């Protein structure tokens, strides 16, 4: 299974909203969490382990 390289997360409590490529994450964040209203939602490196069979 290929690891998804980036994630969209809330920096206040480290909750991941979405994982994917950097481009997919940018698209997701722009559509769902505009930075002006959600400055605490960021795109970063996905350092979390994926659960087996999550796809």
PDBQT receptor file of N, H, CA, C and O in Angstrom, charges set to zero:
ATOM      1  N   UNK A   1       0.841  -1.172   0.000  1.00  0.00    +0.000 N 
ATOM      2  CA  UNK A   1       0.000   0.000   0.000  1.00  0.00    +0.000 C 
ATOM      3  C   UNK A   1       0.894   1.245   0.000  1.00  0.00    +0.000 C 
ATOM      4  O   UNK A   1       1.845   1.334   0.776  1.00  0.00    +0.000 OA
ATOM      5  N   UNK A   2       0.584   2.188  -0.863  1.00  0.00    +0.000 N 
ATOM      6  H   UNK A   2      -0.188   2.116  -1.493  1.00  0.00    +0.000 HD
ATOM      7  CA  UNK A   2       1.367   3.412  -0.969  1.00  0.00    +0.000 C 
ATOM      8  C   UNK A   2       0.923   4.407   0.103  1.00  0.00    +0.000 C 
ATOM      9  O   UNK A   2      -0.271   4.647   0.282  1.00  0.00    +0.000 OA
ATOM     10  N   UNK A   3       1.884   4.975   0.805  1.00  0.00    +0.000 N 
ATOM     11  H   UNK A   3       2.854   4.780   0.660  1.00  0.00    +0.000 HD
ATOM     12  CA  UNK A   3       1.586   5.961   1.841  1.00  0.00    +0.000 C 
ATOM     13  C   UNK A   3       1.238   7.293   1.194  1.00  0.00    +0.000 C 
ATOM     14  O   UNK A   3       1.906   7.727   0.256  1.00  0.00    +0.000 OA
ATOM     15  N   UNK A   4       0.203   7.932   1.691  1.00  0.00    +0.000 N 
ATOM     16  H   UNK A   4      -0.340   7.579   2.453  1.00  0.00    +0.000 HD
ATOM     17  CA  UNK A   4      -0.193   9.250   1.196  1.00  0.00    +0.000 C 
ATOM     18  C   UNK A   4       0.734  10.276   1.822  1.00  0.00    +0.000 C 
ATOM     19  O   UNK A   4       0.904  10.301   3.041  1.00  0.00    +0.000 OA
ATOM     20  N   UNK A   5       1.331  11.117   0.999  1.00  0.00    +0.000 N 
ATOM     21  H   UNK A   5       1.193  11.097   0.008  1.00  0.00    +0.000 HD
ATOM     22  CA  UNK A   5       2.444  11.962   1.429  1.00  0.00    +0.000 C 
ATOM     23  C   UNK A   5       2.065  13.183   2.256  1.00  0.00    +0.000 C 
ATOM     24  O   UNK A   5       2.892  13.691   3.013  1.00  0.00    +0.000 OA
ATOM     25  N   UNK A   6       0.831  13.665   2.127  1.00  0.00    +0.000 N 
ATOM     26  H   UNK A   6       0.158  13.253   1.513  1.00  0.00    +0.000 HD
ATOM     27  CA  UNK A   6       0.448  14.902   2.814  1.00  0.00    +0.000 C 
ATOM     28  C   UNK A   6      -0.880  14.725   3.534  1.00  0.00    +0.000 C 
ATOM     29  O   UNK A   6      -1.617  13.764   3.310  1.00  0.00    +0.000 OA
ATOM     30  N   UNK A   7      -1.159  15.695   4.416  1.00  0.00    +0.000 N 
ATOM     31  H   UNK A   7      -0.561  16.475   4.598  1.00  0.00    +0.000 HD
ATOM     32  CA  UNK A   7      -2.431  15.651   5.134  1.00  0.00    +0.000 C 
ATOM     33  C   UNK A   7      -2.917  17.059   5.427  1.00  0.00    +0.000 C 
ATOM     34  O   UNK A   7      -2.123  17.997   5.507  1.00  0.00    +0.000 OA
ATOM     35  N   UNK A   8      -4.223  17.202   5.586  1.00  0.00    +0.000 N 
ATOM     36  H   UNK A   8      -4.868  16.441   5.521  1.00  0.00    +0.000 HD
ATOM     37  CA  UNK A   8      -4.848  18.444   6.019  1.00  0.00    +0.000 C 
ATOM     38  C   UNK A   8      -5.223  18.211   7.481  1.00  0.00    +0.000 C 
ATOM     39  O   UNK A   8      -5.919  17.249   7.802  1.00  0.00    +0.000 OA
ATOM     40  N   UNK A   9      -4.759  19.094   8.361  1.00  0.00    +0.000 N 
ATOM     41  H   UNK A   9      -4.193  19.876   8.100  1.00  0.00    +0.000 HD
ATOM     42  CA  UNK A   9      -4.996  18.871   9.786  1.00  0.00    +0.000 C 
ATOM     43  C   UNK A   9      -5.257  20.166  10.535  1.00  0.00    +0.000 C 
ATOM     44  O   UNK A   9      -4.924  21.255  10.069  1.00  0.00    +0.000 OA
ATOM     45  N   UNK A  10      -5.862  20.020  11.709  1.00  0.00    +0.000 N 
ATOM     46  H   UNK A  10      -6.133  19.135  12.088  1.00  0.00    +0.000 HD
ATOM     47  CA  UNK A  10      -6.142  21.130  12.614  1.00  0.00    +0.000 C 
ATOM     48  C   UNK A  10      -4.977  21.221  13.594  1.00  0.00    +0.000 C 
ATOM     49  O   UNK A  10      -4.747  20.296  14.373  1.00  0.00    +0.000 OA
ATOM     50  N   UNK A  11      -4.247  22.319  13.560  1.00  0.00    +0.000 N 
ATOM     51  H   UNK A  11      -4.433  23.071  12.927  1.00  0.00    +0.000 HD
ATOM     52  CA  UNK A  11      -3.051  22.438  14.402  1.00  0.00    +0.000 C 
ATOM     53  C   UNK A  11      -3.383  22.599  15.882  1.00  0.00    +0.000 C 
ATOM     54  O   UNK A  11      -2.501  22.452  16.727  1.00  0.00    +0.000 OA
ATOM     55  N   UNK A  12      -4.634  22.897  16.209  1.00  0.00    +0.000 N 
ATOM     56  H   UNK A  12      -5.351  23.016  15.522  1.00  0.00    +0.000 HD
ATOM     57  CA  UNK A  12      -5.000  23.058  17.620  1.00  0.00    +0.000 C 
ATOM     58  C   UNK A  12      -5.003  21.725  18.365  1.00  0.00    +0.000 C 
ATOM     59  O   UNK A  12      -4.601  21.653  19.526  1.00  0.00    +0.000 OA
ATOM     60  N   UNK A  13      -5.461  20.669  17.686  1.00  0.00    +0.000 N 
ATOM     61  H   UNK A  13      -5.788  20.727  16.743  1.00  0.00    +0.000 HD
ATOM     62  CA  UNK A  13      -5.557  19.370  18.362  1.00  0.00    +0.000 C 
ATOM     63  C   UNK A  13      -5.015  18.212  17.519  1.00  0.00    +0.000 C 
ATOM     64  O   UNK A  13      -5.209  17.045  17.858  1.00  0.00    +0.000 OA
ATOM     65  N   UNK A  14      -4.338  18.545  16.423  1.00  0.00    +0.000 N 
ATOM     66  H   UNK A  14      -4.181  19.494  16.148  1.00  0.00    +0.000 HD
ATOM     67  CA  UNK A  14      -3.664  17.572  15.565  1.00  0.00    +0.000 C 
ATOM     68  C   UNK A  14      -4.611  16.538  14.949  1.00  0.00    +0.000 C 
ATOM     69  O   UNK A  14      -4.212  15.395  14.722  1.00  0.00    +0.000 OA
ATOM     70  N   UNK A  15      -5.852  16.924  14.677  1.00  0.00    +0.000 N 
ATOM     71  H   UNK A  15      -6.176  17.852  14.861  1.00  0.00    +0.000 HD
ATOM     72  CA  UNK A  15      -6.818  16.032  14.038  1.00  0.00    +0.000 C 
ATOM     73  C   UNK A  15      -6.624  16.102  12.530  1.00  0.00    +0.000 C 
ATOM     74  O   UNK A  15      -6.582  17.191  11.958  1.00  0.00    +0.000 OA
ATOM     75  N   UNK A  16      -6.506  14.942  11.883  1.00  0.00    +0.000 N 
ATOM     76  H   UNK A  16      -6.540  14.057  12.348  1.00  0.00    +0.000 HD
ATOM     77  CA  UNK A  16      -6.352  14.873  10.434  1.00  0.00    +0.000 C 
ATOM     78  C   UNK A  16      -7.724  14.825   9.778  1.00  0.00    +0.000 C 
ATOM     79  O   UNK A  16      -8.551  13.982  10.124  1.00  0.00    +0.000 OA
ATOM     80  N   UNK A  17      -7.972  15.741   8.821  1.00  0.00    +0.000 N 
ATOM     81  H   UNK A  17      -7.300  16.426   8.540  1.00  0.00    +0.000 HD
ATOM     82  CA  UNK A  17      -9.230  15.769   8.089  1.00  0.00    +0.000 C 
ATOM     83  C   UNK A  17      -9.152  15.000   6.780  1.00  0.00    +0.000 C 
ATOM     84  O   UNK A  17     -10.155  14.448   6.326  1.00  0.00    +0.000 OA
ATOM     85  N   UNK A  18      -7.963  14.956   6.164  1.00  0.00    +0.000 N 
ATOM     86  H   UNK A  18      -7.149  15.404   6.534  1.00  0.00    +0.000 HD
ATOM     87  CA  UNK A  18      -7.819  14.371   4.833  1.00  0.00    +0.000 C 
ATOM     88  C   UNK A  18      -6.361  14.007   4.608  1.00  0.00    +0.000 C 
ATOM     89  O   UNK A  18      -5.464  14.712   5.068  1.00  0.00    +0.000 OA
ATOM     90  N   UNK A  19      -6.120  12.900   3.898  1.00  0.00    +0.000 N 
ATOM     91  H   UNK A  19      -6.849  12.327   3.524  1.00  0.00    +0.000 HD
ATOM     92  CA  UNK A  19      -4.765  12.542   3.485  1.00  0.00    +0.000 C 
ATOM     93  C   UNK A  19      -4.757  12.292   1.989  1.00  0.00    +0.000 C 
ATOM     94  O   UNK A  19      -5.742  11.813   1.426  1.00  0.00    +0.000 OA
ATOM     95  N   UNK A  20      -3.656  12.612   1.354  1.00  0.00    +0.000 N 
ATOM     96  H   UNK A  20      -2.856  13.000   1.811  1.00  0.00    +0.000 HD
ATOM     97  CA  UNK A  20      -3.503  12.422  -0.083  1.00  0.00    +0.000 C 
ATOM     98  C   UNK A  20      -2.203  13.034  -0.551  1.00  0.00    +0.000 C 
ATOM     99  O   UNK A  20      -1.296  13.294   0.239  1.00  0.00    +0.000 OA
ATOM    100  N   UNK A  21      -2.130  13.261  -1.853  1.00  0.00    +0.000 N 
ATOM    101  H   UNK A  21      -2.868  13.050  -2.495  1.00  0.00    +0.000 HD
ATOM    102  CA  UNK A  21      -0.954  13.942  -2.381  1.00  0.00    +0.000 C 
ATOM    103  C   UNK A  21      -1.019  15.404  -1.951  1.00  0.00    +0.000 C 
ATOM    104  O   UNK A  21      -2.058  15.878  -1.492  1.00  0.00    +0.000 OA
ATOM    105  N   UNK A  22       0.078  16.102  -2.099  1.00  0.00    +0.000 N 
ATOM    106  H   UNK A  22       0.923  15.717  -2.472  1.00  0.00    +0.000 HD
ATOM    107  CA  UNK A  22       0.097  17.519  -1.725  1.00  0.00    +0.000 C 
ATOM    108  C   UNK A  22      -0.960  18.299  -2.507  1.00  0.00    +0.000 C 
ATOM    109  O   UNK A  22      -1.640  19.164  -1.955  1.00  0.00    +0.000 OA
ATOM    110  N   UNK A  23      -1.088  17.986  -3.790  1.00  0.00    +0.000 N 
ATOM    111  H   UNK A  23      -0.535  17.284  -4.239  1.00  0.00    +0.000 HD
ATOM    112  CA  UNK A  23      -2.063  18.675  -4.639  1.00  0.00    +0.000 C 
ATOM    113  C   UNK A  23      -3.496  18.383  -4.184  1.00  0.00    +0.000 C 
ATOM    114  O   UNK A  23      -4.318  19.296  -4.111  1.00  0.00    +0.000 OA
ATOM    115  N   UNK A  24      -3.798  17.116  -3.879  1.00  0.00    +0.000 N 
ATOM    116  H   UNK A  24      -3.130  16.375  -3.938  1.00  0.00    +0.000 HD
ATOM    117  CA  UNK A  24      -5.135  16.741  -3.407  1.00  0.00    +0.000 C 
ATOM    118  C   UNK A  24      -5.463  17.454  -2.102  1.00  0.00    +0.000 C 
ATOM    119  O   UNK A  24      -6.590  17.906  -1.902  1.00  0.00    +0.000 OA
ATOM    120  N   UNK A  25      -4.487  17.553  -1.225  1.00  0.00    +0.000 N 
ATOM    121  H   UNK A  25      -3.571  17.186  -1.388  1.00  0.00    +0.000 HD
ATOM    122  CA  UNK A  25      -4.686  18.230   0.052  1.00  0.00    +0.000 C 
ATOM    123  C   UNK A  25      -4.928  19.727  -0.132  1.00  0.00    +0.000 C 
ATOM    124  O   UNK A  25      -5.773  20.311   0.546  1.00  0.00    +0.000 OA
ATOM    125  N   UNK A  26      -4.194  20.339  -1.042  1.00  0.00    +0.000 N 
ATOM    126  H   UNK A  26      -3.507  19.864  -1.593  1.00  0.00    +0.000 HD
ATOM    127  CA  UNK A  26      -4.390  21.766  -1.318  1.00  0.00    +0.000 C 
ATOM    128  C   UNK A  26      -5.801  22.007  -1.843  1.00  0.00    +0.000 C 
ATOM    129  O   UNK A  26      -6.479  22.940  -1.415  1.00  0.00    +0.000 OA
ATOM    130  N   UNK A  27      -6.236  21.162  -2.769  1.00  0.00    +0.000 N 
ATOM    131  H   UNK A  27      -5.684  20.404  -3.117  1.00  0.00    +0.000 HD
ATOM    132  CA  UNK A  27      -7.572  21.285  -3.347  1.00  0.00    +0.000 C 
ATOM    133  C   UNK A  27      -8.654  21.099  -2.271  1.00  0.00    +0.000 C 
ATOM    134  O   UNK A  27      -9.611  21.871  -2.209  1.00  0.00    +0.000 OA
ATOM    135  N   UNK A  28      -8.497  20.086  -1.439  1.00  0.00    +0.000 N 
ATOM    136  H   UNK A  28      -7.720  19.459  -1.489  1.00  0.00    +0.000 HD
ATOM    137  CA  UNK A  28      -9.452  19.809  -0.361  1.00  0.00    +0.000 C 
ATOM    138  C   UNK A  28      -9.532  20.988   0.617  1.00  0.00    +0.000 C 
ATOM    139  O   UNK A  28     -10.624  21.425   0.980  1.00  0.00    +0.000 OA
ATOM    140  N   UNK A  29      -8.386  21.490   1.032  1.00  0.00    +0.000 N 
ATOM    141  H   UNK A  29      -7.499  21.135   0.737  1.00  0.00    +0.000 HD
ATOM    142  CA  UNK A  29      -8.352  22.588   2.001  1.00  0.00    +0.000 C 
ATOM    143  C   UNK A  29      -8.978  23.861   1.433  1.00  0.00    +0.000 C 
ATOM    144  O   UNK A  29      -9.727  24.546   2.130  1.00  0.00    +0.000 OA
ATOM    145  N   UNK A  30      -8.680  24.177   0.193  1.00  0.00    +0.000 N 
ATOM    146  H   UNK A  30      -8.071  23.621  -0.373  1.00  0.00    +0.000 HD
ATOM    147  CA  UNK A  30      -9.244  25.385  -0.417  1.00  0.00    +0.000 C 
ATOM    148  C   UNK A  30     -10.762  25.313  -0.534  1.00  0.00    +0.000 C 
ATOM    149  O   UNK A  30     -11.452  26.312  -0.329  1.00  0.00    +0.000 OA
ATOM    150  N   UNK A  31     -11.280  24.137  -0.863  1.00  0.00    +0.000 N 
ATOM    151  H   UNK A  31     -10.720  23.326  -1.030  1.00  0.00    +0.000 HD
ATOM    152  CA  UNK A  31     -12.728  23.972  -1.025  1.00  0.00    +0.000 C 
ATOM    153  C   UNK A  31     -13.459  23.940   0.307  1.00  0.00    +0.000 C 
ATOM    154  O   UNK A  31     -14.561  24.477   0.417  1.00  0.00    +0.000 OA
ATOM    155  N   UNK A  32     -12.867  23.320   1.318  1.00  0.00    +0.000 N 
ATOM    156  H   UNK A  32     -11.971  22.884   1.228  1.00  0.00    +0.000 HD
ATOM    157  CA  UNK A  32     -13.571  23.068   2.569  1.00  0.00    +0.000 C 
ATOM    158  C   UNK A  32     -13.166  23.946   3.745  1.00  0.00    +0.000 C 
ATOM    159  O   UNK A  32     -13.966  24.170   4.653  1.00  0.00    +0.000 OA
ATOM    160  N   UNK A  33     -11.944  24.442   3.738  1.00  0.00    +0.000 N 
ATOM    161  H   UNK A  33     -11.294  24.260   3.001  1.00  0.00    +0.000 HD
ATOM    162  CA  UNK A  33     -11.426  25.214   4.866  1.00  0.00    +0.000 C 
ATOM    163  C   UNK A  33     -10.645  26.425   4.373  1.00  0.00    +0.000 C 
ATOM    164  O   UNK A  33      -9.418  26.437   4.471  1.00  0.00    +0.000 OA
ATOM    165  N   UNK A  34     -11.333  27.463   3.834  1.00  0.00    +0.000 N 
ATOM    166  H   UNK A  34     -12.330  27.453   3.754  1.00  0.00    +0.000 HD
ATOM    167  CA  UNK A  34     -10.610  28.655   3.369  1.00  0.00    +0.000 C 
ATOM    168  C   UNK A  34      -9.780  29.257   4.510  1.00  0.00    +0.000 C 
ATOM    169  O   UNK A  34     -10.263  29.406   5.632  1.00  0.00    +0.000 OA
ATOM    170  N   UNK A  35      -8.544  29.594   4.208  1.00  0.00    +0.000 N 
ATOM    171  H   UNK A  35      -8.151  29.473   3.296  1.00  0.00    +0.000 HD
ATOM    172  CA  UNK A  35      -7.592  30.030   5.234  1.00  0.00    +0.000 C 
ATOM    173  C   UNK A  35      -8.059  31.270   5.998  1.00  0.00    +0.000 C 
ATOM    174  O   UNK A  35      -7.720  31.434   7.170  1.00  0.00    +0.000 OA
ATOM    175  N   UNK A  36      -8.823  32.132   5.357  1.00  0.00    +0.000 N 
ATOM    176  H   UNK A  36      -9.098  31.998   4.405  1.00  0.00    +0.000 HD
ATOM    177  CA  UNK A  36      -9.293  33.342   6.038  1.00  0.00    +0.000 C 
ATOM    178  C   UNK A  36     -10.202  32.992   7.216  1.00  0.00    +0.000 C 
ATOM    179  O   UNK A  36     -10.173  33.666   8.245  1.00  0.00    +0.000 OA
ATOM    180  N   UNK A  37     -11.009  31.941   7.067  1.00  0.00    +0.000 N 
ATOM    181  H   UNK A  37     -11.033  31.393   6.231  1.00  0.00    +0.000 HD
ATOM    182  CA  UNK A  37     -11.943  31.539   8.122  1.00  0.00    +0.000 C 
ATOM    183  C   UNK A  37     -11.372  30.462   9.036  1.00  0.00    +0.000 C 
ATOM    184  O   UNK A  37     -11.795  30.330  10.185  1.00  0.00    +0.000 OA
ATOM    185  N   UNK A  38     -10.417  29.696   8.531  1.00  0.00    +0.000 N 
ATOM    186  H   UNK A  38     -10.073  29.803   7.598  1.00  0.00    +0.000 HD
ATOM    187  CA  UNK A  38      -9.857  28.567   9.279  1.00  0.00    +0.000 C 
ATOM    188  C   UNK A  38      -8.326  28.621   9.279  1.00  0.00    +0.000 C 
ATOM    189  O   UNK A  38      -7.685  27.744   8.701  1.00  0.00    +0.000 OA
ATOM    190  N   UNK A  39      -7.730  29.635   9.917  1.00  0.00    +0.000 N 
ATOM    191  H   UNK A  39      -8.251  30.347  10.387  1.00  0.00    +0.000 HD
ATOM    192  CA  UNK A  39      -6.260  29.749   9.891  1.00  0.00    +0.000 C 
ATOM    193  C   UNK A  39      -5.555  28.617  10.638  1.00  0.00    +0.000 C 
ATOM    194  O   UNK A  39      -4.350  28.425  10.473  1.00  0.00    +0.000 OA
ATOM    195  N   UNK A  40      -6.290  27.872  11.454  1.00  0.00    +0.000 N 
ATOM    196  H   UNK A  40      -7.269  28.028  11.588  1.00  0.00    +0.000 HD
ATOM    197  CA  UNK A  40      -5.706  26.765  12.220  1.00  0.00    +0.000 C 
ATOM    198  C   UNK A  40      -5.655  25.460  11.424  1.00  0.00    +0.000 C 
ATOM    199  O   UNK A  40      -5.081  24.478  11.893  1.00  0.00    +0.000 OA
ATOM    200  N   UNK A  41      -6.248  25.436  10.222  1.00  0.00    +0.000 N 
ATOM    201  H   UNK A  41      -6.714  26.234   9.841  1.00  0.00    +0.000 HD
ATOM    202  CA  UNK A  41      -6.214  24.238   9.380  1.00  0.00    +0.000 C 
ATOM    203  C   UNK A  41      -5.046  24.374   8.407  1.00  0.00    +0.000 C 
ATOM    204  O   UNK A  41      -4.983  25.318   7.619  1.00  0.00    +0.000 OA
ATOM    205  N   UNK A  42      -4.118  23.411   8.475  1.00  0.00    +0.000 N 
ATOM    206  H   UNK A  42      -4.169  22.644   9.115  1.00  0.00    +0.000 HD
ATOM    207  CA  UNK A  42      -2.889  23.467   7.687  1.00  0.00    +0.000 C 
ATOM    208  C   UNK A  42      -2.702  22.216   6.842  1.00  0.00    +0.000 C 
ATOM    209  O   UNK A  42      -3.365  21.199   7.047  1.00  0.00    +0.000 OA
ATOM    210  N   UNK A  43      -1.783  22.315   5.887  1.00  0.00    +0.000 N 
ATOM    211  H   UNK A  43      -1.245  23.141   5.721  1.00  0.00    +0.000 HD
ATOM    212  CA  UNK A  43      -1.360  21.166   5.086  1.00  0.00    +0.000 C 
ATOM    213  C   UNK A  43       0.064  20.845   5.507  1.00  0.00    +0.000 C 
ATOM    214  O   UNK A  43       0.912  21.733   5.588  1.00  0.00    +0.000 OA
ATOM    215  N   UNK A  44       0.320  19.581   5.771  1.00  0.00    +0.000 N 
ATOM    216  H   UNK A  44      -0.369  18.859   5.705  1.00  0.00    +0.000 HD
ATOM    217  CA  UNK A  44       1.656  19.190   6.205  1.00  0.00    +0.000 C 
ATOM    218  C   UNK A  44       2.005  17.790   5.753  1.00  0.00    +0.000 C 
ATOM    219  O   UNK A  44       1.220  17.117   5.085  1.00  0.00    +0.000 OA
ATOM    220  N   UNK A  45       3.195  17.368   6.126  1.00  0.00    +0.000 N 
ATOM    221  H   UNK A  45       3.832  17.916   6.668  1.00  0.00    +0.000 HD
ATOM    222  CA  UNK A  45       3.675  16.027   5.800  1.00  0.00    +0.000 C 
ATOM    223  C   UNK A  45       2.869  15.011   6.607  1.00  0.00    +0.000 C 
ATOM    224  O   UNK A  45       2.634  15.196   7.801  1.00  0.00    +0.000 OA
ATOM    225  N   UNK A  46       2.456  13.951   5.948  1.00  0.00    +0.000 N 
ATOM    226  H   UNK A  46       2.647  13.801   4.978  1.00  0.00    +0.000 HD
ATOM    227  CA  UNK A  46       1.708  12.902   6.630  1.00  0.00    +0.000 C 
ATOM    228  C   UNK A  46       2.681  11.979   7.351  1.00  0.00    +0.000 C 
ATOM    229  O   UNK A  46       3.304  11.115   6.734  1.00  0.00    +0.000 OA
ATOM    230  N   UNK A  47       2.805  12.165   8.651  1.00  0.00    +0.000 N 
ATOM    231  H   UNK A  47       2.299  12.866   9.153  1.00  0.00    +0.000 HD
ATOM    232  CA  UNK A  47       3.715  11.338   9.442  1.00  0.00    +0.000 C 
ATOM    233  C   UNK A  47       2.968  10.286  10.250  1.00  0.00    +0.000 C 
ATOM    234  O   UNK A  47       3.562   9.596  11.079  1.00  0.00    +0.000 OA
ATOM    235  N   UNK A  48       1.662  10.162  10.006  1.00  0.00    +0.000 N 
ATOM    236  H   UNK A  48       1.180  10.723   9.332  1.00  0.00    +0.000 HD
ATOM    237  CA  UNK A  48       0.855   9.178  10.719  1.00  0.00    +0.000 C 
ATOM    238  C   UNK A  48       0.900   7.836  10.009  1.00  0.00    +0.000 C 
ATOM    239  O   UNK A  48       1.020   7.774   8.786  1.00  0.00    +0.000 OA
ATOM    240  N   UNK A  49       0.803   6.767  10.778  1.00  0.00    +0.000 N 
ATOM    241  H   UNK A  49       0.706   6.817  11.772  1.00  0.00    +0.000 HD
ATOM    242  CA  UNK A  49       0.761   5.419  10.219  1.00  0.00    +0.000 C 
ATOM    243  C   UNK A  49      -0.641   5.138   9.701  1.00  0.00    +0.000 C 
ATOM    244  O   UNK A  49      -1.629   5.481  10.350  1.00  0.00    +0.000 OA
ATOM    245  N   UNK A  50      -0.729   4.507   8.519  1.00  0.00    +0.000 N 
ATOM    246  H   UNK A  50       0.074   4.228   7.991  1.00  0.00    +0.000 HD
ATOM    247  CA  UNK A  50      -2.028   4.111   7.992  1.00  0.00    +0.000 C 
ATOM    248  C   UNK A  50      -2.427   2.782   8.585  1.00  0.00    +0.000 C 
ATOM    249  O   UNK A  50      -1.593   1.899   8.784  1.00  0.00    +0.000 OA
ATOM    250  N   UNK A  51      -3.733   2.644   8.871  1.00  0.00    +0.000 N 
ATOM    251  H   UNK A  51      -4.410   3.361   8.709  1.00  0.00    +0.000 HD
ATOM    252  CA  UNK A  51      -4.229   1.393   9.415  1.00  0.00    +0.000 C 
ATOM    253  C   UNK A  51      -4.330   0.361   8.309  1.00  0.00    +0.000 C 
ATOM    254  O   UNK A  51      -4.647   0.698   7.168  1.00  0.00    +0.000 OA
ATOM    255  N   UNK A  52      -4.065  -0.879   8.632  1.00  0.00    +0.000 N 
ATOM    256  H   UNK A  52      -3.807  -1.153   9.558  1.00  0.00    +0.000 HD
ATOM    257  CA  UNK A  52      -4.139  -1.966   7.664  1.00  0.00    +0.000 C 
ATOM    258  C   UNK A  52      -5.585  -2.144   7.219  1.00  0.00    +0.000 C 
ATOM    259  O   UNK A  52      -6.486  -2.253   8.051  1.00  0.00    +0.000 OA
ATOM    260  N   UNK A  53      -5.807  -2.173   5.898  1.00  0.00    +0.000 N 
ATOM    261  H   UNK A  53      -5.076  -2.084   5.222  1.00  0.00    +0.000 HD
ATOM    262  CA  UNK A  53      -7.146  -2.385   5.357  1.00  0.00    +0.000 C 
ATOM    263  C   UNK A  53      -8.040  -1.168   5.404  1.00  0.00    +0.000 C 
ATOM    264  O   UNK A  53      -9.262  -1.314   5.388  1.00  0.00    +0.000 OA
ATOM    265  N   UNK A  54      -7.484   0.021   5.462  1.00  0.00    +0.000 N 
ATOM    266  H   UNK A  54      -6.491   0.140   5.475  1.00  0.00    +0.000 HD
ATOM    267  CA  UNK A  54      -8.288   1.237   5.539  1.00  0.00    +0.000 C 
ATOM    268  C   UNK A  54      -8.782   1.710   4.185  1.00  0.00    +0.000 C 
ATOM    269  O   UNK A  54      -9.539   2.679   4.123  1.00  0.00    +0.000 OA
ATOM    270  N   UNK A  55      -8.387   1.069   3.111  1.00  0.00    +0.000 N 
ATOM    271  H   UNK A  55      -7.772   0.282   3.162  1.00  0.00    +0.000 HD
ATOM    272  CA  UNK A  55      -8.808   1.479   1.771  1.00  0.00    +0.000 C 
ATOM    273  C   UNK A  55      -9.982   0.675   1.304  1.00  0.00    +0.000 C 
ATOM    274  O   UNK A  55     -10.471   0.885   0.194  1.00  0.00    +0.000 OA
TER     275      UNK A  55
